Amino acid sequence: MTATQRESAHAKINLYLHVTGRRADGYHLLDSVAVFAGAADVLEVEIAARQGAALDLRIDGMFGAGLVGDDTTNLVVRAASALRAWVGADAAALPSLDAVLHKELPVASGIGGGSADAAAALRTVMRAWNLNLPRAELINIATGLGADVPVCLDQVPTRMSGIGEILRPAPVMPQCGMMLVNCGMSVSTPAIFRARKGGFSPAPDLPARWDTLSDMVATLSGLNNDLEEAACEVCPTIREVLSALRAAPGCRFARMSGSGATCFALFDTPEAADLAQDAVARPGWWVWSGDLYRKGCAA
């Protein structure tokens, strides 16, 4: 790898999220279908003229202010450190890397921005160091970085379960448009789980495909995000976002993603989502509209 490498870290959207149980170690078990939006952070990595397998990270972009590129808090740096640990004693011979993260996704917002960044780092650093990890070991490293990192490795519609490490194909997706809205407030995932009331939800039976958006909406309408009510109690503005999305012209379905606070809405086409932006936008809100990310196609 001689030139600068770029990896897009696309926003991960949970179409539904059922909390199905809890392990003895306290981790919650989940069932969800994750899809990816065109909205993304971008990670650039190049080989530095020094040895030692260190990754020096600079962060800029809309949401880069205040973020620190160190190995205790930043998942990009931690991803590189995890790969260095996997290499072991031979890592000292690897070149160091210089990286820039263009942070364009809201932080702590339920769309897996940090997890997508970590997955992008794993993909890029493996190329830079010419590593060929067995898939099972890569998933294990990704899971150690965070529950959403495994599903972000491939950035394709995926059904995720366990604590996020069990990945299966999602139903085939129909064409549609999407809008994402974040109210500008970060929420803590542990706080949302602590605030959650009620028991557990079963993993649903899903079809092999959704031929139309109407088919997908019919299925999703019978499912839940089990964290949404708790998140609305912690951050009441989420209710305002959901109301604005559901009232938007052309909105077919709206729900919160992950543990919040970002919410999404589905539209018949990306163009319909674009046209509805003005009806939804509020001062201080981050709004994005467009297509689902389809791997191998332009975002």
GURO-390641 format. One record per residue (C-alpha): x, z, y; residue in three letters. Coordinates in steps of 0.5 Angstrom, whole numbers, padded with zeros to 4 digits, always signed. Layout:
BEGIN
XZYALA ...
***
This chain:
BEGIN
+0000+0000+0000MET +0004-0002+0006THR -0002-0004+0011ALA -0007+0001+0014THR -0013+0002+0009GLN -0020+0004+0012ARG -0025+0007+0008GLU -0032+0008+0010SER -0036+0015+0008ALA -0043+0013+0008HIS -0048+0019+0010ALA -0052+0021+0003LYS -0059+0022+0003ILE -0063+0026-0002ASN -0070+0023-0003LEU -0072+0029-0006TYR -0069+0036-0008LEU -0071+0040-0013HIS -0068+0047-0015VAL -0068+0047-0022THR -0065+0054-0024GLY -0059+0058-0022ARG -0053+0060-0026ARG -0050+0066-0028ALA -0044+0065-0023ASP -0049+0064-0017GLY -0049+0057-0017TYR -0056+0053-0016HIS -0058+0048-0021LEU -0061+0042-0017LEU -0064+0035-0019ASP -0064+0030-0014SER -0064+0022-0012VAL -0058+0021-0007ALA -0058+0014-0003VAL -0053+0012+0002PHE -0055+0010+0009ALA -0051+0005+0013GLY -0049+0010+0018ALA -0042+0013+0016ALA -0035+0016+0018ASP -0029+0012+0017VAL -0022+0014+0015LEU -0016+0010+0016GLU -0009+0012+0012VAL -0002+0009+0012GLU +0004+0011+0009ILE +0009+0015+0013ALA +0016+0014+0013ALA +0018+0021+0010ARG +0017+0024+0003GLN +0013+0030+0000GLY +0006+0028-0001ALA +0003+0031+0005ALA -0003+0028+0009LEU -0003+0029+0017ASP -0010+0028+0019LEU -0012+0027+0026ARG -0020+0027+0028ILE -0023+0023+0033ASP -0030+0020+0034GLY -0037+0022+0037MET -0037+0029+0033PHE -0030+0030+0032GLY -0029+0035+0038ALA -0027+0042+0035GLY -0025+0040+0028LEU -0019+0042+0025VAL -0015+0038+0020GLY -0012+0043+0016ASP -0012+0045+0009ASP -0016+0051+0009THR -0022+0048+0013THR -0022+0040+0012ASN -0024+0037+0006LEU -0020+0030+0007VAL -0013+0035+0007VAL -0016+0039+0001ARG -0017+0032-0003ALA -0010+0030-0002ALA -0008+0037-0004SER -0012+0037-0010ALA -0009+0030-0012LEU -0002+0033-0010ARG -0003+0039-0015ALA -0006+0034-0021TRP +0001+0030-0020VAL +0005+0036-0021GLY +0012+0037-0020ALA +0013+0029-0019ASP +0009+0030-0013ALA +0015+0031-0009ALA +0017+0024-0010ALA +0011+0021-0007LEU +0011+0019+0001PRO +0007+0023+0006SER +0001+0020+0009LEU -0002+0019+0016ASP -0009+0019+0017ALA -0014+0019+0022VAL -0022+0021+0021LEU -0027+0017+0026HIS -0032+0023+0025LYS -0039+0019+0027GLU -0044+0023+0023LEU -0046+0030+0025PRO -0043+0036+0022VAL -0046+0041+0017ALA -0053+0037+0017SER -0055+0035+0010GLY -0052+0028+0010ILE -0046+0030+0006GLY -0041+0028+0012GLY -0036+0032+0010GLY -0037+0031+0002SER -0037+0023+0004ALA -0030+0024+0008ASP -0027+0028+0002ALA -0029+0022-0003ALA -0026+0017+0002ALA -0020+0021+0002ALA -0020+0021-0006LEU -0021+0014-0006ARG -0016+0012-0001THR -0010+0017-0003VAL -0011+0015-0010MET -0009+0008-0008ARG -0004+0010-0003ALA +0000+0014-0009TRP -0002+0009-0014ASN -0006+0014-0019LEU -0010+0013-0024ASN -0014+0019-0026LEU -0019+0019-0032PRO -0026+0019-0029ARG -0027+0026-0032ALA -0021+0029-0028GLU -0023+0026-0022LEU -0030+0028-0022ILE -0027+0035-0024ASN -0023+0035-0018ILE -0029+0032-0014ALA -0033+0038-0016THR -0028+0043-0014GLY -0028+0040-0007LEU -0036+0041-0006GLY -0042+0040-0010ALA -0044+0033-0006ASP -0037+0030-0007VAL -0038+0027-0014PRO -0044+0023-0012VAL -0040+0021-0006CYS -0035+0018-0010LEU -0038+0011-0012ASP -0043+0011-0006GLN -0049+0008-0010VAL -0056+0010-0011PRO -0055+0016-0016THR -0059+0021-0020ARG -0055+0028-0019MET -0056+0034-0023SER -0053+0041-0025GLY -0049+0043-0019ILE -0048+0036-0017GLY -0043+0034-0022GLU -0048+0031-0027ILE -0049+0023-0025LEU -0054+0018-0028ARG -0057+0012-0025PRO -0062+0012-0020ALA -0068+0008-0021PRO -0067+0001-0018VAL -0069+0001-0010MET -0073-0003-0007PRO -0071-0006+0000GLN -0073-0002+0006CYS -0071+0001+0013GLY -0069+0008+0014MET -0068+0012+0020MET -0064+0019+0021LEU -0065+0024+0026VAL -0061+0030+0027ASN -0063+0035+0032CYS -0056+0037+0035GLY -0056+0044+0031MET -0052+0045+0025SER -0055+0050+0019VAL -0051+0053+0014SER -0053+0051+0007THR -0052+0059+0004PRO -0056+0061+0010ALA -0062+0056+0007ILE -0061+0058+0000PHE -0061+0066+0002ARG -0068+0064+0006ALA -0071+0060+0001ARG -0077+0063-0003LYS -0081+0062-0009GLY -0078+0060-0016GLY -0075+0054-0019PHE -0078+0046-0020SER -0078+0042-0026PRO -0074+0036-0026ALA -0079+0030-0025PRO -0080+0024-0030ASP -0078+0018-0026LEU -0079+0011-0027PRO -0073+0006-0028ALA -0075+0002-0022ARG -0079+0002-0016TRP -0081-0005-0015ASP -0084-0004-0008THR -0083+0001-0002LEU -0090+0003-0004SER -0088+0005-0011ASP -0082+0009-0008MET -0087+0013-0003VAL -0092+0014-0008ALA -0087+0018-0013THR -0083+0021-0007LEU -0090+0024-0005SER -0091+0028-0011GLY -0084+0031-0010LEU -0081+0036-0005ASN -0075+0038-0002ASN -0075+0045-0004ASP -0070+0047+0002LEU -0074+0044+0007GLU -0079+0050+0009GLU -0073+0055+0009ALA -0069+0050+0013ALA -0075+0050+0018CYS -0075+0057+0019GLU -0068+0058+0020VAL -0068+0052+0025CYS -0075+0051+0027PRO -0073+0044+0031THR -0073+0041+0024ILE -0081+0041+0024ARG -0081+0037+0031GLU -0076+0032+0028VAL -0081+0031+0022LEU -0087+0031+0027SER -0084+0025+0031ALA -0081+0021+0025LEU -0088+0022+0022ARG -0092+0019+0028ALA -0087+0014+0029ALA -0090+0007+0029PRO -0088+0004+0022GLY -0086+0010+0019CYS -0088+0010+0011ARG -0085+0017+0009PHE -0081+0022+0012ALA -0077+0028+0009ARG -0071+0033+0011MET -0065+0031+0007SER -0061+0036+0003GLY -0060+0043+0007SER -0062+0040+0013GLY -0062+0039+0019ALA -0062+0032+0019THR -0069+0028+0017CYS -0070+0021+0015PHE -0076+0016+0015ALA -0077+0010+0011LEU -0080+0004+0014PHE -0081-0003+0011ASP -0075-0006+0014THR -0069-0004+0018PRO -0072-0008+0024GLU -0078-0004+0023ALA -0074+0002+0023ALA -0070+0000+0029ASP -0076-0002+0033LEU -0079+0005+0032ALA -0072+0009+0035GLN -0075+0009+0042ASP -0081+0013+0040ALA -0077+0018+0036VAL -0071+0019+0041ALA -0070+0026+0045ARG -0065+0029+0049PRO -0059+0032+0045GLY -0062+0028+0038TRP -0057+0024+0034TRP -0061+0018+0032VAL -0059+0012+0027TRP -0063+0007+0024SER -0062+0001+0020GLY -0061-0001+0012ASP -0059+0003+0006LEU -0052+0002+0004TYR -0051-0003-0001ARG -0044-0003-0004LYS -0041-0010-0004GLY -0045-0012+0002CYS -0044-0011+0009ALA -0047-0005+0012ALA 
***
